[in-house]
Amino acid sequence: MKIEMDNLLNTKIFEPYPLGTLKLGNRMVMAPMTRSRSNNPGNLATELTAQYYGQRASAGLIITEGTFISPQAVGVVNVPGIYSKDQVEGWKLTTSAVHTHGGKIFAQLWHTGAYSHPDLHGGKKPLAPSAVNPNQQVFTAEGFKMSEEPQAMTVLEIKKTIADFKQGAINAFEAGFDGIELHGANGYLLQQFFSQNSNKREDEYGGSVENRARILFEILDELKEVVDLKRVGLRLNPSLHGIMGILIDKETIELYNHIVTKLNDYDLAYLHLIEPFTDVSNNPEAIQEVAKHFRPLYKGTIIINRAFNKETANKVINDGDADLVSFGVPFLANPDLVERFWANAPLNTPDQATFYTPGEKGYTDYPTLTDQQN
């Protein structure tokens, strides 16, 4: 009886899941991962992009790499955008490939803010909440360069950025995506607004917790005018510290509690949370267990991410702390990760040297179990 119960508990990630109006085939989500394969003049998703995502369509849900909502949003070379007509047409190849294989796919909408470089903006400073340099290496056409002090956004530029997120969502649905995810994590634009050390504003977008979170809810308010919020997700990384210039402070927990509680007023597809990137166990101002902390606060679907395997993924779902689990590198190196987990088969070793290089190598050439058995 114990063996049967153990087997039952260990199949949770393979169960179908109703995500709003969508039915997912399982609870395994492919996490968004920048791949830098759009090394073409228009920064288009191509047939190669479509092949990559199509290979991984057995995931319950795919969330694409971040796709830039405007030229001002760019912070990395060779990343696909979703602001031009040609880019929308390029993404149609991917959505068609995933749907042909029975999968579901959301586009992650991205603005890097201060994490950028003038080389990526015709010599102009990148736009950010405040003129605070994150002091990060930025991937430019000439290789990695240190970030520089950005230009603090005017209120008009903030409103324009909100409009860009709205148009990005419209474009994503035109391209055939099943939904979109707002990238509010990992030190990029939205998290730069949230964080006290990167947001020094003294207007309605700075200072108080409510003001620093304002841009997110203004984006959601605009989105609900043009798309079904049941097809909109949000990614947050509440315990990010010392990475991308973001620091945890005395108001961090209050800020994320405010955001997550208020999200209950918006009937979103899901909240995509990330467990701490680094050891924050000695930081009393950090949330130690992100999913466990926010589960009582959030009434909707929670996706959790950060170095899960089959066993820990089943456990977090069985414990009730999350509904879905997202996997990054395991899906990158194993297009048939779902099938491998089901068969208890060994996983491919990821080739880190090709994570961000152009071409098929380390992208569409990872073998499936069937390939290896033939």
KEDOZA-104782 format. One record per atom (N, C-alpha, C): x, y, z. Coordinates in steps of 0.1 Angstrom, whole numbers, padded with zeros to 4 digits, always signed. Each point is the difference from the previous one (the first is absolute). Example, Ala and Ser with C-alpha at 12.3 -4.5 7.8 and 13.67 -1.06 7.14 Angstrom:
BEGIN
+0132-0057+0078-0009+0012+0000+0009+0012+0000-0004+0011-0007+0009+0011+0000-0008+0011+0008
This chain:
BEGIN
+0008-0012+0000-0008+0012+0000+0009+0013+0000+0011-0001+0008+0008+0012+0000+0007+0003-0013+0004-0011-0007+0006+0001-0013-0010+0007-0010-0013-0005+0000-0010+0005-0008-0002+0015+0003-0001+0004+0013-0002+0014+0003+0012+0008-0004+0012-0005+0001+0012+0008-0004-0001+0002-0015-0004-0010-0008-0001+0002-0014-0011+0010-0004-0011+0000+0007-0010+0009-0002+0005+0015+0003+0007+0002+0011+0005+0013+0003+0010+0005-0010+0008-0009-0005+0010+0003-0010-0004+0002-0014-0013+0000-0002-0005+0002-0014-0008+0013-0001+0001+0008+0011-0008+0013+0000+0003+0009-0012+0013+0001-0003+0004+0009-0011-0005-0004-0014-0005-0013-0001-0005-0004-0013-0015+0002-0001-0006+0004+0010-0015+0002+0000-0003+0012-0009-0011+0000-0007-0005+0012-0008-0004+0011+0010+0000+0012-0005-0003+0011+0009-0008+0011-0007-0011+0004+0005-0008+0011-0006+0005+0013+0003+0006+0007-0010+0006+0013+0002-0009+0010-0007-0010+0006+0009-0010+0009-0006-0008-0008-0010+0000+0005-0012-0008-0006-0011+0008-0010-0008+0013-0002+0004+0009-0010-0006+0000-0013+0008+0002-0011-0007+0002-0012+0007+0015-0005-0003+0008+0000+0010+0014-0004-0002+0001-0016+0002+0008-0006-0009+0002-0014+0000+0007-0006+0013+0008+0009+0006+0007-0004+0012+0004+0013+0008+0006-0002+0011+0003+0011+0009+0015+0005-0001+0006-0005-0011+0014+0004-0003+0001+0012-0009+0006+0011+0004+0001+0012-0008+0014+0002-0005+0002+0004-0012+0013+0003-0005+0002+0015+0003+0010+0003+0009+0003+0014+0004+0006+0008-0011-0002+0013+0001+0006+0009-0010+0015+0000+0001+0007-0001-0011+0015+0000+0000+0005+0007-0013+0007+0011+0002+0007+0007-0011+0009-0010-0008-0001+0000-0013+0008-0009-0008+0008+0007-0011-0003+0013-0003+0008+0008-0008+0002-0006-0014-0010-0006-0006+0001-0006-0013-0006+0009-0011-0005+0012+0003-0006+0009-0010+0011+0010-0005+0011-0006-0005+0011+0008-0005-0003+0003-0015-0010+0008-0002-0004+0005-0013-0004+0015+0001+0000+0007-0012-0002+0015+0001-0013+0004+0007-0011-0008-0001-0012+0005+0006-0003-0006+0014+0010-0008+0005-0001-0007+0013-0014-0008+0000+0000-0009-0010-0013-0008-0002+0002-0014+0006-0011-0005+0005+0000-0014+0003-0002-0007-0014+0008-0011-0002+0001-0006-0013-0005-0015+0000+0002-0007-0011-0003-0014-0001+0007-0008+0011+0013+0004+0002+0008-0006+0011-0007+0001+0013-0005+0012+0003-0007+0003+0013-0012-0009+0001-0007-0001-0011-0012-0009+0000+0003-0014+0002+0011-0005-0006+0004-0014+0002+0004-0002+0015+0007+0009+0006+0004-0001+0014-0012-0001+0009-0010+0009-0001-0011-0001+0009-0010-0012-0004-0001-0003-0013-0008-0011-0004+0005-0013+0006+0013-0002+0001+0006-0012+0006-0004-0002+0014-0003+0011+0007-0003+0000+0014-0015+0001+0004-0008-0002-0010-0015+0002+0001-0007-0009+0009+0007-0011+0005-0007-0009+0009+0000+0006+0014+0007+0011+0003-0002+0008+0012-0015+0004+0002-0005+0000+0012-0013+0004+0002-0002+0015-0005+0010+0008+0002+0000+0014-0005+0014+0004-0003+0002+0006-0011+0013+0007-0003-0001+0015+0002+0010+0005+0007+0001+0015+0000+0012+0004-0007-0001+0008-0010+0012+0003-0009+0010+0008+0008+0012+0000-0007+0010+0010+0005-0006+0014+0000+0005+0009+0007-0005+0014+0000+0001+0005-0014-0011+0007-0004+0000+0006-0013-0003+0015+0002+0009+0009-0007-0001+0014+0003-0012+0007-0006-0006+0009+0009-0012+0006-0004+0002+0013-0008+0012+0004-0001+0003+0013-0008+0015+0001-0002+0005+0008-0009+0014+0002-0001+0007+0005+0013-0008+0008+0008+0005+0005+0012+0002-0010+0011-0007-0012-0002+0001-0010+0010+0012-0009-0001+0007+0001-0011+0011-0009-0004+0012+0001+0010+0005-0011+0005+0011-0001+0009+0010-0011-0003-0003-0008-0011+0009-0011-0003-0001-0001-0016+0011-0003-0006+0000-0002-0015-0006-0014-0003-0005-0001-0012-0005-0012-0006-0012-0006+0007-0008+0008+0006-0012-0004+0007-0012+0004-0008-0010-0009-0002-0011+0004-0009-0009+0011+0007-0005+0008-0008-0010+0010+0004-0014-0003-0004-0010+0008+0005-0014-0003-0004-0007+0014-0002+0008+0010-0005-0005+0013-0003-0002+0003-0014+0006-0007-0009-0002+0003-0015-0009-0011-0006-0005+0004-0012-0008-0010-0007+0007-0012-0004+0013+0002-0004+0008-0012-0004+0003-0009+0012+0001+0006+0012+0003-0008+0012-0013-0008+0003-0011+0006-0001-0013-0007+0002-0001-0012-0010+0003+0002-0012-0001-0010-0010+0010-0011+0003+0012+0003+0005+0010-0010+0004-0004-0008+0011-0007+0006+0010-0005-0008+0011-0011-0010-0004-0007+0003-0011-0011-0009-0004+0005-0013-0004+0013-0001-0004+0006-0013-0003+0001-0008+0012+0003+0006+0011+0002-0007+0013-0013-0005+0006-0010+0009+0000-0013-0004+0006-0006-0011-0008+0001+0001-0014-0005-0010-0008+0007-0014+0003+0013+0000+0001+0007-0012+0003-0004-0006+0013-0001+0008+0011-0004-0005+0013-0015-0006-0001-0009+0008-0006-0013-0005+0000-0002-0012-0009+0008-0002-0010+0000-0012-0009+0003-0012+0008+0009+0002+0010+0004-0011+0009-0008-0001+0013-0011+0007+0000-0010-0001+0011+0004+0008+0013+0010+0010-0002+0004+0007+0012-0007+0013+0002+0003+0007+0011-0005+0013+0004+0012+0009+0002-0001+0013-0004+0012+0008+0001-0004+0015+0003+0007+0006+0010-0001+0014+0003+0012+0007-0004-0001+0013-0004+0011+0008-0003+0004+0008+0013+0012+0001+0003+0005+0008+0012+0003+0014-0006-0007+0010+0005+0003+0014-0004+0010+0006+0009+0011+0007-0007+0012+0003+0007+0004+0015-0002+0005+0006+0010+0006+0013-0001+0012+0000+0010+0012+0002-0004+0011-0002+0009+0004+0012+0008-0006+0012-0003+0003+0012+0007+0015+0003+0001+0005+0002+0012+0014+0004+0002+0010-0010-0005-0004-0013+0000+0009-0010-0005+0000+0000-0015+0008+0009-0005+0002+0002-0014+0013+0008-0002+0001+0005-0013+0013+0008-0003-0003+0010-0011+0006+0011+0000-0002+0010-0011+0002-0006-0014+0009-0010-0001+0003-0007-0013-0013-0006-0006-0009-0004+0009-0013-0006-0005-0011+0010-0003+0004+0013+0002-0011+0010-0002+0006+0012-0008+0008-0003-0009+0006+0010-0009+0008+0011+0007+0006-0004+0011+0008+0009+0008-0008+0007+0011-0013-0001+0000-0008+0006+0011+0000-0008+0013-0001+0006+0011-0001-0007+0013-0013-0008+0000+0001-0012+0005-0013-0008+0002-0009+0007+0011-0012-0003-0001-0010+0006+0009-0002-0009+0012-0002+0006+0012-0002-0008+0012-0007+0009+0010-0005-0006+0011-0007+0008+0010+0008+0012+0005+0012-0002+0003+0009+0010+0005+0014-0002-0007+0008+0011+0002+0014+0000-0006+0009-0008+0009-0002-0013+0002+0007-0009+0008+0007-0011-0008+0013-0001-0001+0007-0010-0008+0000-0013+0007-0005-0011-0006+0000-0013+0007+0013-0006+0000+0010+0005-0007+0014-0005+0000+0000-0015-0004-0005-0002-0012-0001-0014-0005+0007-0001-0014+0004-0012-0003+0005-0002-0014-0012-0002-0009+0001+0008-0011-0011+0000-0010+0005-0006-0013-0008-0009-0006+0004-0007-0012-0004+0009-0012+0011+0006-0006-0002+0008-0012+0005-0006-0012-0002+0006-0012+0006-0005-0012+0015-0001+0000+0006+0007+0008+0015+0000+0001+0005-0008+0013-0009-0008+0005+0003-0008+0012-0005+0006+0012+0005-0005+0012-0005+0005+0012+0006+0014+0004-0009+0009+0004+0005+0013+0004-0007+0004+0014+0006+0008+0008-0006+0004+0012-0011+0009-0002-0011-0002+0007-0011+0010-0001+0004+0014+0005-0007+0009-0005+0002+0014+0003-0012+0006+0007+0002+0012+0006-0012+0007+0006-0011+0002-0009-0012-0005+0003-0011+0002-0010-0007+0014+0002-0009+0002-0009-0008+0013+0001-0013-0003+0008-0002+0008+0010-0013-0001+0007-0012+0003-0009-0010-0008+0001-0011+0001-0009-0009+0012+0005-0005+0007-0010-0010+0010+0003-0013-0007+0002-0010+0007+0006-0013-0006+0002-0006-0004-0014+0002+0009-0010-0004-0003-0014+0006-0012-0005+0013-0003+0003+0007-0012-0005-0006-0012+0007-0003+0001+0013-0006-0011+0007-0014-0003-0006-0008+0010-0003-0013-0003-0007+0002-0006-0013+0011+0004-0008+0003-0006-0013+0004-0015+0002+0007-0003+0010+0004-0013+0003-0012-0009+0004-0009+0005+0007-0012-0007+0004-0008-0003-0013+0000+0010-0009-0007-0003-0013+0007-0010-0009+0014+0000+0002+0007-0011-0008-0003-0014+0005-0001-0001+0014-0004-0013+0005-0014-0004-0006-0009+0009+0000-0014-0002-0005+0001-0004-0015+0008+0007-0008+0001-0004-0014+0007-0013-0002+0010-0003+0009+0007-0013-0001-0010-0011+0003-0009+0002+0009-0011-0010+0003-0009-0003-0012-0004+0011-0006-0008+0000-0012+0007-0008-0011+0013+0004-0002+0008-0007-0010+0002-0015+0002+0002-0003+0013+0001-0014+0004-0012-0009-0004-0012+0006+0003-0012-0008-0004-0001-0001-0015+0004+0011-0007-0001+0000-0014+0009-0011-0006+0012-0002+0007+0009-0010-0004-0004-0014+0003-0011-0002+0007-0006-0013+0003+0004-0005+0014+0006+0008+0008+0003-0005+0014-0013-0003+0008+0001-0010+0009-0011-0003+0009-0001+0010+0011+0010+0008+0002+0000+0010+0011+0013+0007+0001+0002+0008+0010+0012+0008+0002+0004-0001+0015+0013+0002+0002+0005+0001+0013+0008+0013+0001-0003+0009+0010+0007+0012+0003+0013-0004+0008+0011+0005-0005+0013-0003+0007+0002+0011+0011-0003-0004+0012+0001+0009+0011+0011-0004+0010+0010-0008-0005+0010-0007+0008+0014+0003-0004+0009-0006+0007+0014-0001-0004+0007+0014-0002-0005+0010+0006+0007+0013+0000-0002+0009-0013-0010-0004-0008-0003+0008-0012-0010+0011+0004-0005+0007-0010-0007+0013+0002-0010+0000+0011-0010-0009+0000-0010+0000+0010+0006-0002+0014+0009-0009+0002+0006-0002+0013+0009+0012+0004+0005+0007-0010+0008+0013+0003-0010+0010+0006-0012+0000-0005-0010+0009+0006-0003-0004+0015-0001-0013+0002-0004-0005+0013+0011+0002+0011+0013+0000-0004+0011+0000+0009+0004+0014+0004+0002+0002+0013+0003+0013+0005+0014+0005-0005+0009-0009-0001+0014+0004-0004+0001+0003-0015-0010-0004-0008+0000+0004-0014-0010+0010-0004-0009+0003+0009-0011+0010-0002+0002+0011+0010+0005+0011-0004+0002+0012+0008-0010+0011-0003-0011-0003-0007-0009+0010-0005-0008+0006+0012-0004+0012-0002-0008+0008+0010-0014+0003-0005-0004-0006-0011-0013+0002-0006-0010-0011+0004-0010-0002-0008-0010-0010+0003+0005-0014-0003+0012-0002-0005+0006-0013-0003+0011-0003+0009+0002+0007+0011+0011-0002+0009-0004+0003+0014+0009-0004+0010-0003+0002+0014-0007-0011+0007-0013+0001+0001-0008-0010+0007-0001-0013-0007-0003-0011+0007-0002-0013-0006-0010+0001-0011-0011+0007+0003-0011+0001-0010+0005+0007-0013+0008+0010+0002+0005+0007-0012+0010-0008-0008+0008-0007+0007+0010-0008-0007-0006-0012-0008-0012-0004+0005-0007-0011-0007-0010+0005-0011-0001+0013+0000-0011+0006-0008+0001-0004-0015+0012+0000-0006+0001-0003-0014-0005-0013-0004+0002-0010+0009-0006-0014-0003-0015+0001-0001-0006+0006+0009-0015+0000+0000-0006+0009-0011+0008+0010-0004-0004+0008-0011+0001-0008-0013+0010-0008-0001+0001-0009-0012-0012-0010+0000-0003-0006+0011-0011-0010+0001-0013+0007-0003-0002+0012+0004-0012+0007-0002-0002+0003-0015+0012+0003-0007-0001+0002-0014-0002-0013-0008+0006-0011+0005-0001-0013-0007-0014-0005+0000-0007+0002+0012-0014-0005+0001-0010+0007-0010+0005+0011-0006-0009+0007-0010+0001-0007-0013+0011-0008-0003+0002-0006-0013+0002-0015+0000+0003-0006+0011+0001-0015+0000-0007-0006+0013-0002-0013+0000-0005-0007+0011+0011-0002+0010-0002+0006+0012+0010-0002+0010+0002-0014+0005-0010-0009-0003+0002-0014+0002+0011-0006-0008+0005+0008-0010+0011-0005-0009+0013+0008+0003+0000+0007+0012+0012+0008+0003+0006-0005+0013+0013-0003+0000+0007-0004+0012+0010+0011+0004+0006-0002+0011+0010+0010+0006+0011-0008+0006+0013+0004-0002+0011-0007+0006+0007+0010+0010+0002-0005+0012+0006+0008+0011+0011-0008+0006+0011+0008+0005+0011-0006+0007+0002+0007+0013-0008-0002+0010+0000+0008+0012+0012+0000+0009+0008-0011-0002+0012-0001+0009+0013+0002-0008-0001+0007-0011+0012+0003-0008+0009+0010+0009+0013-0003+0001+0008+0009+0008+0014-0001-0005+0006+0012-0002+0014+0001-0005+0002-0004-0014-0011-0001-0008+0001-0004-0014-0007+0011-0008+0006+0004-0011-0006+0010-0009-0002+0014+0008+0007+0002+0010-0001+0012+0007-0011+0001+0010-0008-0011+0002-0011+0000+0009+0004-0005+0014-0005+0008+0010+0003-0004+0014-0013-0002+0007-0001-0009+0009-0011-0002+0009+0001+0011+0011-0011+0006+0004+0000+0011+0010-0011-0003+0010-0002+0009+0009-0010-0001+0011-0014+0000-0005-0002+0005-0012-0014+0001-0005-0002-0011-0011+0009-0009-0003-0001-0009-0011-0012-0010+0003-0001-0005+0011-0011-0010+0003-0013+0008+0000-0001+0012+0005-0012+0007+0000-0004+0003-0014+0010+0004-0009-0004+0003-0014-0005-0012-0007+0006-0012+0001-0005-0012-0007-0013-0005+0006-0002+0001+0013-0013-0003+0006-0011+0009-0006+0003+0013-0002-0009+0009-0006-0003-0004-0014+0010-0003-0008-0002-0003-0014-0009-0013-0001+0005-0011+0007-0007-0013-0001-0014+0001+0005-0003+0007+0011-0013+0001+0005-0009+0008-0010+0005+0010-0006-0008+0008-0009-0002-0007-0013+0009-0009-0004-0002-0008-0012-0013-0009+0001-0005-0002+0012-0013-0008+0001-0012+0008-0006+0002+0013-0002-0010+0008-0007+0000-0002-0015+0010-0006-0005+0002-0002-0014+0000-0015-0003-0009-0005-0007-0002-0014-0002+0011-0005-0011+0012-0001+0005+0011-0004-0009+0001-0015-0002+0007-0004-0011+0002-0014-0003+0008-0006+0011+0011+0007+0005+0008-0006+0010+0010+0011+0006+0006-0003+0011+0011+0007+0006+0012-0009-0001+0011+0004-0006+0012-0008-0002+0010+0005+0009+0003-0008+0010+0010+0004+0011+0013-0007-0001+0010+0006+0005+0014-0006-0001+0005+0000+0015+0005-0012+0004+0006-0002+0012+0014+0008+0000+0006+0003+0012+0012+0008+0000+0011-0005-0009+0006+0009-0008+0012-0004-0008+0012-0003+0008+0001+0007+0011+0012-0001+0009-0004-0004+0014+0009-0003+0008-0003-0003+0014-0003+0012+0008-0013+0001+0004-0004+0012+0008-0004-0004+0014+0005-0012+0004-0005-0005+0013+0005+0009+0012+0010+0008-0002+0005+0009+0011-0006+0014-0001-0009+0002-0010-0006+0013-0002-0014+0000+0006-0002+0007+0011-0014+0000+0006-0010+0007-0008+0004+0008-0010-0009+0008-0008-0004-0007-0013+0005-0012-0002-0002-0008-0012-0011-0011+0003-0008-0003-0011-0009-0011+0001+0008-0012-0003+0000-0010+0009+0008-0011-0001-0006-0011-0009-0013-0002+0001-0007-0010-0008-0012+0007-0007+0003+0004-0012-0009+0009-0008-0014-0006-0002-0001-0012-0005-0013-0006-0003-0008-0002+0013+0007-0005+0010-0007-0002+0013-0005+0013+0006+0008+0011-0002-0004+0013+0006-0013+0005-0008+0000-0001-0013-0011+0007-0007-0012-0009-0003+0001-0013+0003-0012-0008-0003-0012+0004+0008+0001+0004+0013-0011+0005+0008-0006+0013-0005+0009+0008-0007-0004+0014-0004-0007+0000-0014+0004-0010-0008-0005+0001-0014-0010-0011-0003-0012+0004-0005-0011-0009-0003+0001-0007-0013+0009+0004-0009+0000-0006-0013+0011-0011-0001+0003-0003-0013+0010-0010-0003+0014+0005+0002+0008-0008+0007+0014+0003+0002+0009-0010-0007+0009+0006-0008+0011-0008-0006+0013+0004+0008+0007-0011+0004+0013+0003+0007+0011-0005-0008+0012+0007+0001+0012-0003-0008+0012+0001+0009+0010-0007-0003+0014+0001+0005+0005-0014+0004+0007-0006-0010+0008-0012+0002-0008-0012+0005-0012-0001-0004-0008-0012+0003+0003-0012-0008-0001-0012+0006+0000-0012-0008-0013-0007+0002-0001-0012-0006-0013-0007+0001-0005-0002+0014+0008-0004+0009-0004-0003+0014-0004+0013+0007+0008+0010-0001-0003+0012+0007-0012+0008-0006-0002-0002-0013-0011+0006-0006-0013-0007+0004+0000-0013+0001-0012-0007+0005-0003+0004+0014+0011+0002+0008-0002+0003+0014-0007+0014+0002+0005+0010-0007-0005+0013+0002-0015+0001-0004-0004-0008-0010-0014-0001-0004-0008-0008+0010+0005-0011+0004-0007-0008+0011-0001+0008+0013+0010+0008+0003-0001+0008+0012-0010+0011-0001-0005+0003-0012-0009+0011-0002+0005+0014-0002+0014+0001-0001+0006+0013+0000+0000+0006-0014-0002-0009-0010+0000+0005-0014-0009-0010-0008-0005+0005-0012-0008-0008-0008+0007-0006-0012+0010+0007-0005+0008-0003-0011+0015+0002+0003+0009-0006-0006+0014+0002+0002+0007+0002-0014+0008+0011+0000+0007+0003-0013+0015-0005+0001+0005-0005-0011+0013-0005-0001+0007+0008-0012+0012+0004+0003+0008+0008-0010+0009-0009-0007+0013-0001+0005+0010-0007-0007-0004-0015-0003-0007-0007+0009-0004-0014-0004-0008+0000-0013-0008+0010-0003-0008+0000-0012+0009+0004-0012+0010+0009+0003+0009+0004-0010+0008-0012-0006+0005-0009+0009+0008-0011-0004-0008-0013-0003-0013+0001+0003-0008-0012-0002-0013+0003-0006-0001+0001-0013-0013+0003-0007-0011-0008+0005+0003-0013+0004-0010-0009+0004+0000-0002+0015+0002+0011+0008+0001-0001+0014-0011-0008+0007-0012+0003-0005-0012-0006+0006+0001-0015-0002+0003-0005-0012+0001-0014-0002+0012-0006+0008+0011+0007+0001+0011-0005+0008-0004-0002+0015-0007+0010+0005-0004-0001+0014-0010-0012+0002-0009-0001-0010-0009-0011+0001+0007-0014+0000+0010-0001-0008+0007-0013-0002+0012-0001+0011+0001+0010+0008+0012+0000+0009+0013-0002-0007+0001+0006-0012+0012-0001-0008+0010+0011+0003+0013-0003-0002+0010+0010+0002-0002+0012-0009+0005+0012+0005-0001+0012-0007+0013+0004-0008-0002+0007-0011+0012+0005-0007+0007+0010+0008+0013+0001-0002+0009+0010+0007-0001+0013-0008-0004+0011+0006-0001+0013-0007+0014+0005-0004+0001+0006-0012+0013+0005-0005+0000+0016+0003+0005+0004+0011+0000+0014+0004+0007+0009-0010+0009-0005-0007+0008+0008-0010-0009+0005-0012-0011-0007-0002-0009+0003-0011-0013+0006+0004-0001+0004+0013-0013+0006+0004-0004+0012-0008+0009+0008-0004-0003+0013-0006+0007+0002-0013+0004-0011-0007+0007+0001-0013-0009-0002-0011+0002+0006-0012-0009-0002-0011+0000-0014-0005-0010-0004-0007-0001-0012-0008-0006-0012+0008+0000-0012-0006-0007-0011+0005+0007-0007+0012+0013+0001+0000+0008-0007+0011-0005+0005+0013-0003-0010+0009-0005+0004+0014-0013+0006+0000-0008-0002-0011-0013+0007-0002-0010-0011-0004+0001-0004-0012-0009-0010-0006+0006-0014-0001+0013-0002+0004+0006-0013-0003+0001-0009+0013-0006+0004+0011+0000-0009+0011-0009-0013-0003+0005-0012+0002-0007-0012-0004-0012-0003+0009-0010-0006-0005-0011-0006+0008+0004-0014+0004-0008-0006+0008+0002-0014+0004-0001-0009-0012-0010+0003-0009-0001-0008-0012+0012+0001-0009+0006+0012-0001+0012+0002-0008+0011-0009+0006+0001+0000+0013+0011-0007+0007-0002-0016-0001-0012-0004-0001-0003-0014-0001+0001-0006-0014+0000+0009-0010+0001-0005-0014+0015-0002-0004
